[in-house]
Amino acid sequence: MAIFLTGSTGYLGSYLATGLLRGHRDALNLLVRAKSQQEARERLWQSLQLHMEFAEFYEQISSRAKIFLGDLTSEQFGLADDQYHSLVESTDSFIHCAASLNRKSEKQCLNVNLRGTLEVIQMARRAQDHHGLRRFSHVSTVAVAGTRQDEVVREDSAIDWARSDYDPYARTKKFCEHMVHQLLPDVPRTIFRPAVVLGDSRRPETTQFDMVQAFSVLASLPVLPLKPTDRIDIVPADYVGKAIVAIHQKNSSVYSRYHLSSGTASQTYRELTDALAQAGGSHPKYLPALGGTFAGIVNWLSHKKNNLGRGASLLKVFWPYLVWNTVFDNSRVVEELDGETPAKFSSYAQPLLKFSRENKFHYPAKPWPLQNATVHTARGVARS
């Protein structure tokens, strides 16, 4: 039997796929949007090369993973009946990580997050009825908490349907959680809610740059329209990936919902800028009264077709989450991980920003090796 993982070609999904392949023996069923097996493998290589060299990747994907060429939003993922039945019958647990992070597009969030999650739930329902499921893990977001200000939010009180949402992403992810609970009542379910996932505490490289670029703009300003004592809940991707894999693979989890966050240990803006200044940056002035003016300037700059405009556009999208001074209690995940807490953002922010700026906020991806190139694997020699 296998774990069905969605989103394996995405940033967080690459951490989950790598963690499962390296730390566990289960086979993986991977849904990849591609026209051919080779195209799917190349997409996976673009994602997983952040974590492994080609020889390891080739060995792991060839021996441990089965790739299904499909689309999350199509009925039965667009698979032929025999392929779909094979997928259902060979899957005994789910990690649904795929999602649209496009906070500006209602259409994209409705299609990918709502329709896609419904398709995954329907497959899980069929698998549960056929042979039973070990677990259904759903990767959500702390943004489901809706509009907040100056709060510490705990898992069981995060969703309040009377609250407004900041964007379509938060709204659709909140409803996705609702569907999981309503449509899979007899399946062991785990909801994971990451906070702001930003970088890797072990290395400077990243393949996800949206929030990094927004933070880079803030870090370069001499004046910040923020309160220096406000906290921002940032968590590294390696901690999030480790937590999801570890809890999913347990025989039973203690809780049904987990905030994957820095919690009350989240750092203040002053702590972050002081750390960056010690690494060669400057100490900005904090003038929170300029928040309204700054938001207007960001809105104007967001229409520019250049790097500054892109950074401003991202700041505009993330601004509500930068000024809400809200953190998410993480005592549950710390308990599950035997007391391990996430690294502080200040400990790795400077190398992350340096890598991102030097590479112009693009990952220098390595292409698939040339056709017929020799690949040395643990089993000997293979040809791609």
ZIRA-V228850 format. One record per residue. N is the residue number from 1. SS is DSSP state (~ for helix, > for strand, _ for the rest). PSI is psi in degrees with one decimal (none if undefined). Layout:
N SS PSI
N SS PSI
This chain:
1 _ 162.3
2 > 163.0
3 > 127.3
4 > 115.8
5 > 124.4
6 > 154.2
7 _ 18.9
8 _ -18.5
9 _ 3.2
10 _ 178.4
11 ~ -61.0
12 ~ -36.6
13 ~ -31.6
14 ~ -34.0
15 ~ -38.8
16 ~ -46.4
17 ~ -44.8
18 ~ -44.2
19 ~ -39.2
20 ~ -41.5
21 ~ -38.5
22 ~ -32.8
23 ~ -4.4
24 _ 165.0
25 _ -7.7
26 _ 146.5
27 > 158.1
28 > 134.4
29 > 116.2
30 > 126.7
31 > 118.9
32 > 131.6
33 _ 105.1
34 _ 162.0
35 _ -14.9
36 _ 162.9
37 ~ -38.8
38 ~ -42.8
39 ~ -38.9
40 ~ -44.2
41 ~ -38.4
42 ~ -37.6
43 ~ -41.3
44 ~ -39.4
45 ~ -40.2
46 ~ -34.5
47 ~ -47.9
48 ~ -11.4
49 _ -13.4
50 _ -22.3
51 _ -20.3
52 _ 156.7
53 _ 166.6
54 ~ -39.7
55 ~ -44.5
56 ~ -44.1
57 ~ -48.2
58 ~ -42.5
59 ~ -46.9
60 ~ -46.3
61 ~ -37.2
62 ~ -35.4
63 ~ -21.7
64 ~ -14.4
65 > 143.5
66 > 125.1
67 > 128.6
68 > 123.3
69 > 103.3
70 _ 174.6
71 _ 128.8
72 _ -31.9
73 _ 0.5
74 _ 152.1
75 ~ 129.4
76 ~ 32.3
77 ~ 15.2
78 ~ 12.3
79 _ 150.8
80 _ 155.9
81 ~ -43.0
82 ~ -37.0
83 ~ -43.0
84 ~ -43.9
85 ~ -38.0
86 ~ -40.6
87 ~ -46.6
88 ~ -48.2
89 ~ -20.4
90 ~ -0.1
91 > 129.6
92 > -1.7
93 > 160.6
94 > 139.3
95 > 106.6
96 > 103.6
97 _ -22.3
98 _ 138.9
99 _ 157.3
100 _ 125.6
101 _ 10.6
102 _ 95.1
103 _ -11.1
104 _ -16.4
105 _ 105.9
106 ~ -41.0
107 ~ -46.8
108 ~ -43.0
109 ~ -39.0
110 ~ -45.4
111 ~ -53.9
112 ~ -49.1
113 ~ -48.5
114 ~ -56.1
115 ~ -41.2
116 ~ -45.1
117 ~ -37.4
118 ~ -40.0
119 ~ -41.0
120 ~ -41.1
121 ~ -41.1
122 ~ -39.3
123 ~ -42.0
124 ~ -38.4
125 ~ -41.7
126 ~ -41.2
127 ~ -41.2
128 ~ -42.0
129 ~ -28.7
130 ~ -49.9
131 _ -2.8
132 _ 148.6
133 _ 144.6
134 _ -40.2
135 > 149.8
136 > 111.3
137 > 128.9
138 > 125.0
139 > 111.7
140 > -137.7
141 > 151.2
142 ~ -14.5
143 ~ -14.7
144 ~ -12.6
145 ~ -12.6
146 _ -162.8
147 _ 126.9
148 _ 162.3
149 _ 123.1
150 _ 53.6
151 _ 159.0
152 > 115.5
153 > 133.8
154 _ 159.2
155 ~ -48.4
156 ~ -9.9
157 ~ 11.6
158 _ -42.4
159 _ 120.8
160 _ 106.2
161 _ -12.1
162 _ -13.7
163 _ 150.2
164 _ 164.2
165 _ 151.8
166 _ -27.1
167 _ 169.8
168 ~ -31.3
169 ~ -51.2
170 ~ -41.8
171 ~ -45.4
172 ~ -35.8
173 ~ -33.1
174 ~ -42.0
175 ~ -30.3
176 ~ -43.8
177 ~ -41.7
178 ~ -42.1
179 ~ -41.3
180 ~ -45.7
181 ~ -37.8
182 ~ -34.5
183 ~ -11.4
184 _ 53.5
185 _ -22.6
186 _ 11.0
187 _ 135.6
188 _ 122.0
189 > 141.3
190 > 127.9
191 > 126.1
192 > 127.8
193 > 94.2
194 > 149.3
195 _ -146.7
196 > 108.5
197 > 116.0
198 _ 104.0
199 _ -176.0
200 > 128.1
201 _ -13.0
202 _ -16.2
203 > 159.3
204 _ -20.9
205 _ 143.7
206 _ 159.1
207 _ 1.0
208 _ 121.3
209 _ -6.9
210 ~ -57.5
211 ~ -31.6
212 ~ -43.1
213 ~ -39.9
214 ~ -42.5
215 ~ -34.0
216 ~ -40.3
217 ~ -46.2
218 ~ -42.7
219 ~ -20.5
220 _ -5.2
221 _ 138.5
222 _ -22.1
223 > 131.1
224 > 126.9
225 _ 47.5
226 _ 161.0
227 _ 124.2
228 _ -22.3
229 _ -4.2
230 _ 143.7
231 > 148.6
232 > 127.9
233 _ 95.0
234 > 136.3
235 > 138.5
236 _ 149.0
237 ~ -33.6
238 ~ -35.0
239 ~ -42.9
240 ~ -48.0
241 ~ -44.7
242 ~ -42.9
243 ~ -45.1
244 ~ -46.8
245 ~ -45.8
246 ~ -45.2
247 ~ -38.7
248 ~ -35.8
249 _ -4.5
250 _ 151.8
251 _ -37.3
252 _ 142.5
253 _ 153.3
254 _ -36.6
255 _ 166.2
256 _ -14.1
257 > 140.3
258 > 131.3
259 > 121.1
260 > 91.1
261 _ 177.9
262 _ -10.8
263 ~ -142.1
264 ~ -9.1
265 ~ 4.1
266 _ 141.7
267 > 156.2
268 > 164.1
269 ~ -36.8
270 ~ -42.5
271 ~ -39.9
272 ~ -46.1
273 ~ -32.5
274 ~ -41.1
275 ~ -41.9
276 ~ -35.8
277 ~ -38.9
278 ~ -24.8
279 _ 10.3
280 _ 0.3
281 _ -164.5
282 _ 162.0
283 _ 112.3
284 _ 160.7
285 > 143.7
286 > 119.9
287 _ 79.8
288 ~ -21.5
289 ~ -17.3
290 ~ 7.2
291 ~ -45.1
292 ~ -44.4
293 ~ -43.4
294 ~ -43.6
295 ~ -38.0
296 ~ -41.1
297 ~ -42.8
298 ~ -42.0
299 ~ -40.7
300 ~ -44.8
301 ~ -26.2
302 _ -15.7
303 _ -5.3
304 _ 141.5
305 _ 62.2
306 _ -177.6
307 ~ -37.6
308 ~ -41.1
309 ~ -38.7
310 ~ -44.9
311 ~ -41.2
312 ~ -39.3
313 ~ -40.5
314 ~ -40.5
315 ~ -39.8
316 ~ -42.0
317 ~ -43.0
318 ~ -7.4
319 ~ -45.5
320 ~ -32.8
321 ~ -12.2
322 ~ -21.2
323 _ 6.8
324 _ -8.0
325 _ 48.9
326 _ 134.1
327 > 165.4
328 > 117.7
329 _ 128.7
330 _ 19.3
331 ~ -29.0
332 ~ -48.9
333 ~ -35.0
334 ~ -40.0
335 ~ -45.3
336 ~ -33.3
337 _ 26.7
338 _ 41.1
339 _ -3.1
340 _ 130.0
341 _ 156.4
342 _ 150.8
343 _ 147.2
344 _ 141.0
345 ~ -35.1
346 ~ -22.5
347 ~ -17.0
348 _ 4.6
349 ~ -43.1
350 ~ -49.1
351 ~ -31.5
352 ~ -46.8
353 ~ -40.1
354 ~ -47.8
355 ~ -45.5
356 ~ -43.8
357 ~ -42.8
358 ~ -30.4
359 _ 15.4
360 _ 39.6
361 _ 38.6
362 _ 139.2
363 _ 129.6
364 _ 72.8
365 _ 143.8
366 _ 136.4
367 _ 166.9
368 _ 137.1
369 _ 153.8
370 _ 149.7
371 _ 136.8
372 _ 11.3
373 _ 143.8
374 > 133.5
375 > 121.3
376 > 119.9
377 > 176.4
378 _ -21.7
379 _ -2.6
380 > -132.8
381 > 133.3
382 > 163.2
383 > 132.2
384 _ none
